[in-house]
Amino acid sequence: MSKPAPSLHDKLNQLRERFIEQLPSRLAQTAELWQQSRTTSEEKARLAPELHRFFHSLKGTGRSLGFERLALLADQAQEALTTSPTRADIDTFISQLLLQLGHEQQNLRSRHGQQQALAAVHSFELTSPVEPLSNKRQRLIYLCDDEPEQVDQLIHHLRCFGHEVEHFIDTETFFNAVLTRRPDAVIMDVQFPQGQTAGTETLTSLNKLTGQPLPAIVLSAHSDFHSRLSAVRAGCGGYFTKPVKPLDLMLAVDELTAPATEEPLKVLVVDDEPEAAAYHALLLEEGGMSTHQVHHPADALNAMERFSPDLLLVDVYMPVCSGEELATIIRQQPEYLGLPIIYLSSETDSQKQISAMSAGVEAFLTKPVQPEELVSAVRLRAERLRLLRSLMTRDSMTGLYNHSTTTELINKTLAQAHREDSQHAMAMIDIDHFKQVNDTHGHLAGDQVIITLARLLKTRLRLSDIIGRYGGEEFVVLLKGITAEKAAALIDSLREDFTLVDFHAGDVRFRCTFSVGISSFPAQPSTESMRLSADQALYRAKHQGRNQVVLATELTDDR
């Protein structure tokens, strides 16, 4: 039997224990530095910043982790070094504080001290932890309808889009299935032999029993007021009457189950104190975000390129390079001009805070920051940037990356692939006879085809793959870490399913196909050479009759 995942309390306690274990050596090193600083005025000037930084860091991290006594002693030492460095008894005063810090550290390692520390952890619990987003696009759909012939086509369309579908013909079996395995969405009929609103009453009962409303849509042969009212009371997000266009209902399910964002907000935490970085990263992860920690400012730029954060959380006082200096370096690079930066520090002097923010940061949070305040401040600013990025980088019709953003992301991926010696495949996809679709059925029908293909690509491909609308009816996909042959097999299965999707223009039903050309990296070493190679393969697919996938290697083999 597998062990349950560590709770927030457990993780925080591990951090606290690690912090206390490392404190004796740090105190001993600091005491040695203090004695060394008393030898000459030159040594005093040289070591003063390092001593100040140690006590400042101990104050902030200690207070964040709940070690108030440690923080108070460190605060007294920092204050003495800052405001009264020439006082007559400074040597004795700092030495006594270091001694008291050692005693406090020993107390915290005792059984009584550990019990006190564990009790303090409870004050750090988030009141409403956020569930992390599912890292999948496939959804489990339960369809409850006692007229199988009415829903066969709908089930087919849902499975074409990669969803797992289970069909139930009675409410009792459906009820038990939900309690055993909760679906991502439900499509429910209203009337069953047990009653005129038995379907929606079953949903209402499940919602009350589990305390978690099921995302649901009604599909019914009845559209009377009482049926619709029962659906509203069951919390259903849509109501369709039979016969329904499968694509319309399928897109409604897609909207109902799609998360607000496809991946968690990403935060880069820059702090030279590993325990402080881990503590703040832990709080953000409990809030549903993804984090990466950097303990040296010089590593931040590299991490930003690889991690692509939505926000930076930066400690102000760090060795070698301060948070203010790091923010200035970042702001000097055009691609990071709008990246939100939040400072974290135990600095309480408002003038110093204002001065530190001159580099153009978003906020200054004072340690110890309340967990919910930290999560709220980070989420607000990171989501705002993600929204602005989306408006600039996404195609408004499909929600896929636009042409320029797609190219930029592929460039970055290939630059990393050169370093890591990895392989990727590019697919150029073009809808066949699209002009004819527009001319025959109208532009609204053409838009429906484009949107459907975009959704098919999004639901069936991985979150890590780059999917873009290259222009008009043409799409480009970079499938990461696979060969061209595997990419061809995957895209070909999508092609086959797309040919079976029914589109409607008024009372007219029609179907569409697409053609594909595929190239690979490192056979083609750049974005442009991959695109040209895939384009040539696409041209061959069109020339050979359309509705097929052609590999660029096949062109080489023909020569």
C-alpha positions as semicolon CSV with decimal commas, in nm:
position;residue;x (nm);y (nm);z (nm)
1;M;0,000;0,000;0,000
2;S;0,152;0,333;-0,104
3;K;0,212;0,603;0,157
4;P;-0,007;0,915;0,145
5;A;0,158;1,227;0,004
6;P;0,319;1,450;0,270
7;S;0,085;1,723;0,396
8;L;0,172;2,092;0,409
9;H;0,245;2,047;0,781
10;D;0,488;1,765;0,711
11;K;0,668;1,961;0,439
12;L;0,698;2,271;0,654
13;N;0,826;2,070;0,946
14;Q;1,095;1,914;0,725
15;L;1,200;2,264;0,618
16;R;1,218;2,381;0,978
17;E;1,422;2,080;1,087
18;R;1,665;2,131;0,799
19;F;1,700;2,498;0,886
20;I;1,778;2,421;1,252
21;E;2,026;2,145;1,161
22;Q;2,227;2,385;0,945
23;L;2,219;2,672;1,194
24;P;2,511;2,565;1,423
25;S;2,767;2,572;1,142
26;R;2,631;2,905;1,015
27;L;2,645;3,058;1,362
28;A;3,002;2,932;1,409
29;Q;3,105;3,079;1,073
30;T;2,940;3,410;1,157
31;A;3,111;3,426;1,498
32;E;3,445;3,372;1,326
33;L;3,368;3,646;1,073
34;W;3,270;3,880;1,355
35;Q;3,599;3,826;1,537
36;Q;3,788;3,870;1,212
37;S;3,607;4,199;1,144
38;R;3,734;4,338;1,477
39;T;4,102;4,304;1,377
40;T;4,137;4,605;1,143
41;S;3,919;4,880;1,002
42;E;3,972;4,736;0,654
43;E;3,841;4,395;0,762
44;K;3,550;4,564;0,937
45;A;3,449;4,743;0,616
46;R;3,496;4,433;0,403
47;L;3,296;4,197;0,623
48;A;3,022;4,435;0,735
49;P;2,786;4,362;0,437
50;E;2,818;3,986;0,486
51;L;2,745;4,009;0,858
52;H;2,451;4,240;0,795
53;R;2,316;4,002;0,532
54;F;2,339;3,699;0,764
55;F;2,139;3,862;1,043
56;H;1,890;4,011;0,797
57;S;1,838;3,671;0,634
58;L;1,811;3,492;0,969
59;K;1,549;3,744;1,080
60;G;1,338;3,701;0,763
61;T;1,366;3,323;0,728
62;G;1,332;3,261;1,102
63;R;1,017;3,470;1,123
64;S;0,869;3,308;0,809
65;L;0,925;2,959;0,953
66;G;0,780;3,058;1,291
67;F;1,105;3,089;1,491
68;E;1,016;3,421;1,653
69;R;1,286;3,414;1,920
70;L;1,557;3,356;1,659
71;A;1,418;3,637;1,448
72;L;1,410;3,877;1,743
73;L;1,776;3,812;1,834
74;A;1,883;3,847;1,469
75;D;1,687;4,173;1,444
76;Q;1,873;4,314;1,747
77;A;2,208;4,221;1,592
78;Q;2,118;4,375;1,255
79;E;1,993;4,692;1,423
80;A;2,314;4,726;1,625
81;L;2,534;4,679;1,317
82;T;2,327;4,926;1,115
83;T;2,266;5,211;1,361
84;S;2,540;5,179;1,625
85;P;2,845;5,009;1,470
86;T;3,086;5,222;1,679
87;R;2,921;5,179;2,021
88;A;3,174;5,091;2,289
89;D;3,024;4,756;2,387
90;I;2,941;4,642;2,032
91;D;3,188;4,351;2,049
92;T;3,037;4,217;2,372
93;F;2,680;4,284;2,255
94;I;2,713;4,094;1,926
95;S;2,905;3,810;2,092
96;Q;2,628;3,773;2,351
97;L;2,362;3,771;2,081
98;L;2,549;3,499;1,892
99;L;2,567;3,299;2,215
100;Q;2,193;3,344;2,274
101;L;2,122;3,238;1,916
102;G;2,321;2,919;1,984
103;H;2,119;2,850;2,300
104;E;1,792;2,907;2,111
105;Q;1,904;2,671;1,837
106;Q;1,979;2,401;2,097
107;N;1,638;2,458;2,255
108;L;1,465;2,414;1,921
109;R;1,641;2,081;1,872
110;S;1,514;1,955;2,209
111;R;1,192;1,756;2,233
112;H;1,004;2,042;2,399
113;G;1,128;2,285;2,138
114;Q;1,024;2,053;1,857
115;Q;0,673;2,026;2,002
116;Q;0,646;2,405;2,017
117;A;0,773;2,433;1,659
118;L;0,528;2,172;1,534
119;A;0,238;2,355;1,699
120;A;0,342;2,677;1,526
121;V;0,314;2,513;1,184
122;H;-0,067;2,527;1,206
123;S;-0,060;2,903;1,157
124;F;0,077;2,852;0,805
125;E;-0,208;2,643;0,664
126;L;-0,385;2,792;0,363
127;T;-0,756;2,816;0,436
128;S;-0,860;2,703;0,088
129;P;-0,583;2,513;-0,091
130;V;-0,622;2,504;-0,468
131;E;-0,636;2,171;-0,645
132;P;-0,358;2,148;-0,905
133;L;-0,480;2,146;-1,262
134;S;-0,496;1,814;-1,440
135;N;-0,210;1,774;-1,681
136;K;-0,426;1,613;-1,948
137;R;-0,670;1,715;-2,216
138;Q;-0,855;1,383;-2,233
139;R;-1,179;1,384;-2,033
140;L;-1,392;1,106;-1,887
141;I;-1,750;1,160;-2,007
142;Y;-2,053;0,973;-1,867
143;L;-2,351;0,966;-2,104
144;C;-2,679;0,846;-1,949
145;D;-2,953;0,792;-2,207
146;D;-3,188;0,498;-2,263
147;E;-3,211;0,551;-2,640
148;P;-2,876;0,414;-2,771
149;E;-2,956;0,475;-3,137
150;Q;-2,992;0,846;-3,063
151;V;-2,641;0,885;-2,917
152;D;-2,418;0,649;-3,117
153;Q;-2,293;0,930;-3,343
154;L;-2,233;1,159;-3,046
155;I;-2,024;0,892;-2,870
156;H;-1,822;0,850;-3,189
157;H;-1,750;1,225;-3,211
158;L;-1,647;1,246;-2,845
159;R;-1,407;0,956;-2,890
160;C;-1,266;1,117;-3,206
161;F;-1,160;1,405;-2,987
162;G;-0,976;1,170;-2,755
163;H;-1,231;1,160;-2,473
164;E;-1,311;0,844;-2,280
165;V;-1,687;0,782;-2,296
166;E;-1,899;0,546;-2,086
167;H;-2,265;0,496;-2,181
168;F;-2,537;0,407;-1,926
169;I;-2,898;0,325;-2,008
170;D;-3,035;0,354;-1,652
171;T;-2,985;0,604;-1,371
172;E;-2,907;0,347;-1,099
173;T;-2,601;0,208;-1,280
174;F;-2,494;0,565;-1,358
175;F;-2,538;0,667;-0,991
176;N;-2,312;0,384;-0,866
177;A;-2,054;0,449;-1,137
178;V;-2,018;0,814;-1,031
179;L;-1,955;0,710;-0,670
180;T;-1,691;0,462;-0,789
181;R;-1,519;0,686;-1,045
182;R;-1,610;1,051;-1,079
183;P;-1,636;1,173;-1,442
184;D;-1,515;1,507;-1,577
185;A;-1,856;1,574;-1,733
186;V;-2,202;1,422;-1,768
187;I;-2,450;1,422;-2,056
188;M;-2,788;1,330;-1,908
189;D;-3,135;1,266;-2,045
190;V;-3,424;1,401;-1,835
191;Q;-3,695;1,137;-1,865
192;F;-3,654;0,769;-1,777
193;P;-3,906;0,494;-1,695
194;Q;-3,866;0,583;-1,325
195;G;-4,002;0,935;-1,377
196;Q;-4,033;1,239;-1,601
197;T;-3,733;1,410;-1,438
198;A;-3,550;1,100;-1,307
199;G;-3,227;1,197;-1,484
200;T;-3,192;1,544;-1,337
201;E;-3,316;1,424;-0,997
202;T;-3,031;1,172;-0,998
203;L;-2,784;1,452;-1,067
204;T;-2,930;1,658;-0,781
205;S;-2,899;1,363;-0,542
206;L;-2,537;1,303;-0,640
207;N;-2,450;1,671;-0,600
208;K;-2,596;1,674;-0,246
209;L;-2,434;1,343;-0,153
210;T;-2,083;1,429;-0,274
211;G;-2,091;1,803;-0,207
212;Q;-1,926;1,853;-0,548
213;P;-2,158;1,956;-0,834
214;L;-2,106;1,748;-1,146
215;P;-2,040;1,946;-1,466
216;A;-2,344;1,837;-1,667
217;I;-2,537;1,900;-1,987
218;V;-2,889;1,779;-2,062
219;L;-2,971;1,600;-2,385
220;S;-3,343;1,531;-2,408
221;A;-3,630;1,475;-2,648
222;H;-3,837;1,707;-2,427
223;S;-3,805;2,085;-2,404
224;D;-4,099;2,166;-2,175
225;F;-4,064;2,416;-1,890
226;H;-4,054;2,156;-1,608
227;S;-3,778;1,956;-1,776
228;R;-3,571;2,270;-1,822
229;L;-3,638;2,385;-1,465
230;S;-3,524;2,048;-1,326
231;A;-3,201;2,084;-1,528
232;V;-3,134;2,429;-1,387
233;R;-3,197;2,305;-1,033
234;A;-2,951;2,018;-1,097
235;G;-2,686;2,277;-1,191
236;C;-2,665;2,174;-1,558
237;G;-2,455;2,400;-1,777
238;G;-2,649;2,345;-2,099
239;Y;-2,968;2,202;-2,245
240;F;-2,994;2,040;-2,590
241;T;-3,299;1,886;-2,753
242;K;-3,291;1,585;-2,984
243;P;-3,202;1,555;-3,263
244;V;-2,880;1,739;-3,183
245;K;-2,584;1,815;-3,405
246;P;-2,307;1,607;-3,243
247;L;-2,048;1,876;-3,308
248;D;-2,254;2,141;-3,124
249;L;-2,296;1,923;-2,816
250;M;-1,936;1,806;-2,828
251;L;-1,805;2,164;-2,834
252;A;-2,032;2,249;-2,539
253;V;-1,882;1,958;-2,343
254;D;-1,538;2,083;-2,441
255;E;-1,619;2,430;-2,304
256;L;-1,770;2,283;-1,988
257;T;-1,466;2,070;-1,904
258;A;-1,188;2,297;-2,026
259;P;-0,983;2,442;-1,738
260;A;-0,949;2,820;-1,717
261;T;-0,585;2,781;-1,809
262;E;-0,409;2,482;-1,955
263;E;-0,115;2,489;-1,717
264;P;-0,051;2,628;-1,369
265;L;0,102;2,971;-1,327
266;K;0,481;2,946;-1,318
267;V;0,683;3,136;-1,058
268;L;1,062;3,161;-1,041
269;V;1,177;3,206;-0,679
270;V;1,519;3,372;-0,646
271;D;1,659;3,363;-0,292
272;D;2,009;3,279;-0,166
273;E;1,852;3,116;0,142
274;P;1,748;2,765;0,028
275;E;1,504;2,721;0,318
276;A;1,339;3,058;0,253
277;A;1,310;2,979;-0,119
278;A;1,168;2,634;-0,043
279;Y;0,919;2,779;0,208
280;H;0,776;3,037;-0,032
281;A;0,779;2,788;-0,320
282;L;0,585;2,543;-0,104
283;L;0,316;2,800;-0,027
284;L;0,279;2,885;-0,396
285;E;0,259;2,518;-0,492
286;E;-0,013;2,468;-0,230
287;G;-0,191;2,750;-0,414
288;G;-0,185;2,544;-0,736
289;M;0,120;2,705;-0,898
290;S;0,437;2,558;-1,046
291;T;0,768;2,687;-0,908
292;H;1,139;2,671;-0,977
293;Q;1,401;2,781;-0,723
294;V;1,728;2,965;-0,790
295;H;1,975;3,028;-0,505
296;H;2,221;3,248;-0,693
297;P;2,120;3,558;-0,892
298;A;2,368;3,469;-1,167
299;D;2,159;3,158;-1,246
300;A;1,833;3,352;-1,282
301;L;1,859;3,442;-1,652
302;N;1,934;3,084;-1,752
303;A;1,642;2,960;-1,543
304;M;1,411;3,221;-1,697
305;E;1,494;3,104;-2,047
306;R;1,431;2,740;-1,961
307;F;1,135;2,779;-1,722
308;S;0,954;3,075;-1,890
309;P;0,800;3,204;-1,567
310;D;0,488;3,418;-1,540
311;L;0,639;3,602;-1,242
312;L;0,963;3,638;-1,044
313;L;0,967;3,634;-0,663
314;V;1,301;3,787;-0,562
315;D;1,475;3,839;-0,229
316;V;1,614;4,193;-0,200
317;Y;1,929;4,121;0,003
318;M;2,149;3,865;-0,173
319;P;2,527;3,832;-0,205
320;V;2,710;3,926;-0,527
321;C;2,396;4,083;-0,676
322;S;2,105;4,243;-0,488
323;G;1,742;4,193;-0,587
324;E;1,732;4,552;-0,709
325;E;2,035;4,496;-0,933
326;L;1,889;4,170;-1,066
327;A;1,559;4,344;-1,148
328;T;1,750;4,615;-1,337
329;I;1,940;4,352;-1,539
330;I;1,613;4,179;-1,627
331;R;1,437;4,504;-1,723
332;Q;1,721;4,591;-1,965
333;Q;1,616;4,296;-2,183
334;P;1,317;4,374;-2,407
335;E;1,164;4,026;-2,384
336;Y;1,136;4,059;-2,004
337;L;1,024;4,421;-1,991
338;G;0,670;4,333;-1,881
339;L;0,753;4,032;-1,663
340;P;0,610;4,092;-1,312
341;I;0,868;4,099;-1,032
342;I;0,777;4,092;-0,663
343;Y;1,034;4,164;-0,394
344;L;1,043;3,969;-0,069
345;S;1,238;4,103;0,226
346;S;1,221;4,155;0,599
347;E;1,303;4,522;0,532
348;T;1,039;4,743;0,697
349;D;1,184;5,086;0,617
350;S;0,933;5,236;0,371
351;Q;1,195;5,464;0,211
352;K;1,424;5,171;0,142
353;Q;1,128;4,976;-0,002
354;I;1,041;5,262;-0,237
355;S;1,404;5,293;-0,342
356;A;1,429;4,919;-0,412
357;M;1,118;4,938;-0,633
358;S;1,278;5,195;-0,862
359;A;1,382;4,913;-1,099
360;G;1,018;4,876;-1,197
361;V;0,892;4,590;-0,978
362;E;0,525;4,517;-0,913
363;A;0,517;4,491;-0,533
364;F;0,721;4,469;-0,214
365;L;0,611;4,203;0,037
366;T;0,755;4,210;0,386
367;K;0,861;3,885;0,555
368;P;0,699;3,706;0,717
369;V;0,426;3,732;0,456
370;Q;0,090;3,569;0,524
371;P;0,050;3,261;0,299
372;E;-0,278;3,377;0,146
373;E;-0,140;3,726;0,092
374;L;0,158;3,581;-0,095
375;V;-0,055;3,349;-0,310
376;S;-0,307;3,625;-0,384
377;A;-0,042;3,886;-0,473
378;V;0,143;3,645;-0,703
379;R;-0,168;3,506;-0,872
380;L;-0,320;3,849;-0,941
381;R;-0,008;3,979;-1,116
382;A;0,084;3,656;-1,293
383;E;-0,267;3,605;-1,432
384;R;-0,272;3,962;-1,560
385;L;0,052;3,903;-1,751
386;R;-0,075;3,571;-1,886
387;L;-0,392;3,741;-2,012
388;L;-0,193;4,014;-2,185
389;R;0,041;3,755;-2,332
390;S;-0,256;3,555;-2,456
391;L;-0,404;3,856;-2,633
392;M;-0,072;3,921;-2,805
393;T;0,032;3,563;-2,878
394;R;-0,293;3,376;-2,951
395;D;-0,511;3,358;-3,258
396;S;-0,846;3,509;-3,158
397;M;-1,060;3,252;-3,342
398;T;-0,896;2,926;-3,235
399;G;-0,702;3,016;-2,921
400;L;-0,391;2,856;-3,074
401;Y;-0,058;3,039;-3,096
402;N;-0,040;3,289;-3,380
403;H;0,219;3,274;-3,658
404;S;0,491;3,485;-3,494
405;T;0,457;3,325;-3,151
406;T;0,464;2,975;-3,299
407;T;0,787;3,055;-3,481
408;E;0,942;3,205;-3,168
409;L;0,852;2,905;-2,951
410;I;0,985;2,658;-3,209
411;N;1,308;2,860;-3,234
412;K;1,355;2,835;-2,857
413;T;1,277;2,464;-2,854
414;L;1,528;2,390;-3,129
415;A;1,797;2,603;-2,960
416;Q;1,755;2,387;-2,650
417;A;1,742;2,071;-2,864
418;H;2,086;2,154;-3,007
419;R;2,224;2,165;-2,652
420;E;2,048;1,849;-2,536
421;D;2,080;1,646;-2,858
422;S;1,705;1,574;-2,870
423;Q;1,474;1,509;-3,165
424;H;1,146;1,667;-3,274
425;A;0,901;1,650;-3,564
426;M;0,713;1,930;-3,740
427;A;0,376;1,883;-3,909
428;M;0,236;2,136;-4,158
429;I;-0,142;2,080;-4,183
430;D;-0,372;2,228;-4,446
431;I;-0,751;2,182;-4,477
432;D;-0,837;2,041;-4,819
433;H;-1,060;2,242;-5,059
434;F;-1,121;2,504;-4,792
435;K;-1,210;2,777;-5,044
436;Q;-1,478;2,547;-5,175
437;V;-1,619;2,507;-4,822
438;N;-1,645;2,885;-4,786
439;D;-1,792;2,933;-5,134
440;T;-2,044;2,652;-5,098
441;H;-2,148;2,668;-4,732
442;G;-2,046;3,020;-4,625
443;H;-1,774;3,165;-4,407
444;L;-1,949;3,071;-4,081
445;A;-1,930;2,707;-4,183
446;G;-1,564;2,756;-4,278
447;D;-1,496;2,906;-3,934
448;Q;-1,663;2,603;-3,775
449;V;-1,424;2,372;-3,962
450;I;-1,118;2,572;-3,852
451;I;-1,230;2,585;-3,489
452;T;-1,306;2,213;-3,486
453;L;-0,966;2,117;-3,625
454;A;-0,800;2,346;-3,370
455;R;-0,991;2,175;-3,089
456;L;-0,907;1,832;-3,225
457;L;-0,536;1,917;-3,221
458;K;-0,559;2,061;-2,869
459;T;-0,748;1,766;-2,725
460;R;-0,545;1,491;-2,887
461;L;-0,191;1,629;-2,865
462;R;0,019;1,679;-2,553
463;L;0,034;1,997;-2,345
464;S;0,406;2,015;-2,420
465;D;0,358;2,018;-2,799
466;I;0,352;2,353;-2,980
467;I;0,032;2,402;-3,181
468;G;-0,014;2,713;-3,394
469;R;-0,243;2,855;-3,658
470;Y;-0,003;2,953;-3,932
471;G;-0,258;3,147;-4,134
472;G;-0,598;3,088;-4,294
473;E;-0,666;2,714;-4,301
474;E;-0,304;2,614;-4,231
475;F;-0,171;2,487;-3,898
476;V;0,175;2,393;-3,773
477;V;0,260;2,153;-3,490
478;L;0,595;2,077;-3,329
479;L;0,574;1,734;-3,168
480;K;0,849;1,715;-2,911
481;G;1,080;1,423;-2,846
482;I;0,951;1,188;-3,116
483;T;1,063;1,074;-3,461
484;A;0,898;1,183;-3,782
485;E;0,761;0,830;-3,828
486;K;0,586;0,831;-3,489
487;A;0,457;1,181;-3,555
488;A;0,318;1,066;-3,889
489;A;0,132;0,776;-3,727
490;L;-0,018;1,006;-3,462
491;I;-0,123;1,278;-3,705
492;D;-0,263;1,018;-3,945
493;S;-0,497;0,887;-3,672
494;L;-0,620;1,244;-3,620
495;R;-0,668;1,279;-3,995
496;E;-0,881;0,966;-4,009
497;D;-1,101;1,081;-3,721
498;F;-1,139;1,431;-3,866
499;T;-1,279;1,284;-4,188
500;L;-1,570;1,138;-3,985
501;V;-1,674;1,464;-3,815
502;D;-2,007;1,595;-3,943
503;F;-2,038;1,967;-4,008
504;H;-2,367;2,148;-4,068
505;A;-2,461;2,454;-4,274
506;G;-2,834;2,495;-4,226
507;D;-2,987;2,160;-4,317
508;V;-2,685;2,056;-4,523
509;R;-2,435;1,813;-4,372
510;F;-2,080;1,792;-4,502
511;R;-1,738;1,656;-4,410
512;C;-1,380;1,781;-4,455
513;T;-1,030;1,638;-4,481
514;F;-0,679;1,771;-4,437
515;S;-0,334;1,703;-4,581
516;V;-0,005;1,693;-4,389
517;G;0,367;1,724;-4,455
518;I;0,614;1,619;-4,184
519;S;0,982;1,704;-4,135
520;S;1,220;1,628;-3,850
521;F;1,499;1,769;-3,634
522;P;1,800;1,730;-3,643
523;A;1,774;1,621;-4,007
524;Q;1,656;1,979;-4,063
525;P;1,856;2,192;-3,817
526;S;1,650;2,514;-3,807
527;T;1,290;2,630;-3,787
528;E;1,295;2,763;-4,142
529;S;1,453;2,452;-4,293
530;M;1,202;2,232;-4,105
531;R;0,915;2,447;-4,232
532;L;1,036;2,440;-4,592
533;S;1,089;2,064;-4,578
534;A;0,744;2,003;-4,425
535;D;0,592;2,243;-4,678
536;Q;0,740;2,046;-4,967
537;A;0,600;1,725;-4,819
538;L;0,261;1,895;-4,780
539;Y;0,271;2,001;-5,145
540;R;0,339;1,636;-5,238
541;A;0,040;1,524;-5,026
542;K;-0,182;1,772;-5,211
543;H;-0,044;1,670;-5,549
544;Q;-0,102;1,300;-5,474
545;G;-0,472;1,348;-5,407
546;R;-0,498;1,518;-5,063
547;N;-0,627;1,365;-4,736
548;Q;-0,294;1,200;-4,654
549;V;0,031;1,237;-4,460
550;V;0,365;1,259;-4,641
551;L;0,707;1,244;-4,474
552;A;0,987;1,471;-4,596
553;T;1,213;1,162;-4,600
554;E;0,993;1,017;-4,872
555;L;1,090;1,308;-5,097
556;T;1,459;1,230;-5,040
557;D;1,403;0,860;-5,111
558;D;1,245;0,947;-5,448
559;R;1,556;1,124;-5,574
